Amino acid sequence: MTAREPVTDWIIDDTGFPKQGTHSVGVQRQYSGTIGKIANCQVAASLTIATRTEHVPVDFALYLPESWTEDPSRRAEAHIPDEVTFKTKPELGVEMIERAIADGLPAGLVLADSAYGDNSEFRRRVRCEGLATPSAYTVRPRCGAWICWDAESVTPWRSVIWPTPSGEVAFGG
């Protein structure tokens, strides 16, 4: 992939897997963007690297809700190791970025939606600890993207607003 063109982006996102029962590890009623509503599903966070024309998933982490990590009988039945603890999706995202850096993957702009961008600890770890800069993520309620070029910055360098409902693109800073 990188022989043809450089990596430009690291994309942190999650996806849902609809389920009918209650026995698949991590399944519960929770929001899934894949389904577009709260439903019975499993959710996993992922890290994908991308060039201008290609993308490849490089890491994947199953989200285990507290209803699974704090239930000894469910843990035992599913053979969940003792060292596995509850982690939020943004925490899983940071861990995937840390592993990618440790593995020497080519750096790229970190992109994430508001599920991650609304999390101040995720933003702090990515931005201030220098895990990846620049970075961009949406932060509600304006559906904007914060683009941070300075790893020392506590506030975003610029806010970019995505297309409005009328289809116009508005920029702010």
N, C-alpha and C positions, 0 to 999 in steps of 0.2 A: 504494500500500500504506500509506504513512504518513499519507495523508489520512484514512484510516478509524481508525487507532489507532497508537500509537507503537511503534517497534522496542524490543523488550525483551531480545533475545538475539542473540549472534553465536555460531554453532555451527561449531567446527572438527572435521572428521571426515575419514576416508578411506574409499574404496570400491575394490573389486577388480573387474576385468573378466577373466573366464576366457578363456584362449587355448589353442589346440591346438599351435601352432608355436613357433618361436623368433625370428621376424623382426619382429614388432610391437615398436616402440620401447619399451624398459623392461620387456619381458616376461622373467620368470624364475620359478623355483619360489620362492614366498614366501607368507607368511601373508596371507589375505584374510578379513576379517570377513564379507564378502558370501557367500563360499563356506563359511566356518566351519572352514577348515583350511588347511594349506600346499598350494598347488596352482600350476600354471603359469598366471600371470596378470600383468596390468598393474595397478598401483595408482596412484591419484591422491588428493591431499589437496584438500579443499574448504572454503570459507567460505560459510556460509548465514546470512542475517539473518532474524529471525523476530519477528512480533508475537504477540499472544495467540492469533490464529486463522489466520495465514498465514505462509508461509516462502518465501524466494526465494534460490536460489544466486547469489552475486555474484562468486566467484572460484574458480578450479580450477587445480591444478598437477600435472602428471604427475610421479610419483616415478621418478627414474632411478637404479637400483641401481648400485653401484660396478662391477659386471660390465659395465655399459654405459658409464659415464663414463670408465673407465680402459682401455677397449679401443679403440685408434685405428682398427682396421678396421671395427668396428661403428659407431663414431661417423661415419666417412666414408660408409659405406653408408646410414646413416639421416639424413645431413645434419644432425647435431647440431652447432650452432655452437660454436666454440672457447671462448667465454665461459661456456658452460653447464658447471657443475661439480657434483660430487656434493653433495647436500644431504639431510639426514635429513627425515623427515616433520614433526617438530616445527619444524625450521628453515623448511620450506615454510609451515607454519602461521603462524609469526611474520611472515614476509614478506607473507602475505596480509592479516594484521591491519594491518601497516604501510601497505600499499596502500589498505586500506579507510579508514584514518584520513586518509591524504593525499588521498583522493577525497572526504572530507567526509561519509562515511556516518554516519547517526545512531548514537550509541553504544549499546551494550547489554552485558549480562552475558556474558562470554566463557565458553562451555561446551565442554569437551573430555573425551574418555575417557582411560583410563590410558595409552594409547599416547603421549599428549601430556603428561598430568599426571605421569607417572613421570619425565619429562625435566626435570631441575632447571634447565637453561638456558632451556627454554620457560617454566617458571614464573617464573624471574627476569626474563626479558625482558617478559613480559606484566604481571607484578605490580610489580616494583621499578622498571622504567623507565617505568612509567605508560602503557604502550600501551593498557591497558584495565583499569579497576577499576570495580566489583568483578569478580571472576572465580571460576569454579568448575570443578573437574575432578576426575575420579576418580583415585585413587592406590592401587595395589595395596599390600598383599595383602588389605586388608579391604573392598575395593569401596566405599570411602567417597568423599565429595566434599568437597574443601576449598573453603571460601568465604572469600575474602579481601576485606575492605572497605578496608583500609589499604594504600595503595601503598608505604608505607615499611616495612611489616611483612616480616620474614624468615620468620616462621612463620605458619601459617594461623590465621585468627581463630576459626573454628569448623569442626568436622568433622561432617558429616551422613552417617549411614549409610543406605543404600538398603534396600529390603525384604529381609528375611531369607528363606532357603529356605522357611520355614513361612508366608511371606506377611505377617509382622508388619513394621512399620517401626520401626527403632530409631534414636534420635538420640544423638549424643555430642558433647562439646565440650571 
